[in-house]
Amino acid sequence: MTTLTGRASAWAVSTRSIVYMAIGAALYGVLGWATSFLRIPGPFNSQIRPAIVIPMFFGALFGPWVGFFAGFVGNIIIDLIAGYGFSWNWSLANGLLGLISGLAFARARGEELPSLTQVLLFAIGGNLIAFLLPASPTSGFMAPTRHSSLCSTSA
């Protein structure tokens, strides 16, 4: 899709893009799950995921929305199949990896991107939302597990 200036828009989403979103999310979900046993010792449930290149690749090749969807939904698939539950913060971070690589490659190709003012407004808005949204012990990586001392039921 082109804009009034005749340049391609980095934000355009077509039927083909939706197909690439589904393929990218499925690939990242399955390959990320296949390597979910590669864990980093510690309390933060971190893993070594070679499949993280998939959302970045799809973002660079097919656009920022495709990369964001592949990373966000792919991480949800990994977490749910591996039994970790839904951690929105990790999923959002993986989605942003695909979005940022898509924006970087769109810029390199000369596609139209948002202005600096728009980017700053979105950044300020995102920070305000993150600041105002309280971190609770039941959200994200702070959630106690059955192996945690917070959940022990010793009498």
Stockholm file with secondary structure:
# STOCKHOLM 1.0

chainA/1-155         MTTLTGRASAWAVSTRSIVYMAIGAALYGVLGWATSFLRIPGPFNSQIRPAIVIPMFFGALFGPWVGFFAGFVGNIIIDLIAGYGFSWNWSLANGLLGLISGLAFARARGEELPSLTQVLLFAIGGNLIAFLLPASPTSGFMAPTRHSSLCSTSA
#=GR chainA/1-155 SS CBCTTSCBBTTCCCHHHHHHHHHHHHHHHHHHHHTTTCEESSTTCEECCGGGHHHHHHHHHHCHHHHHHHHHHHHHHHHHHHTCCCCHHHHHHHHHHHHHHHHHHHHHHTCBCCCHHHHHHHHHHHHHHHHHSCCCTTSGGGSCCTTSGGGCCCC
#=GC SS_cons         CBCTTSCBBTTCCCHHHHHHHHHHHHHHHHHHHHTTTCEESSTTCEECCGGGHHHHHHHHHHCHHHHHHHHHHHHHHHHHHHTCCCCHHHHHHHHHHHHHHHHHHHHHHTCBCCCHHHHHHHHHHHHHHHHHSCCCTTSGGGSCCTTSGGGCCCC
//
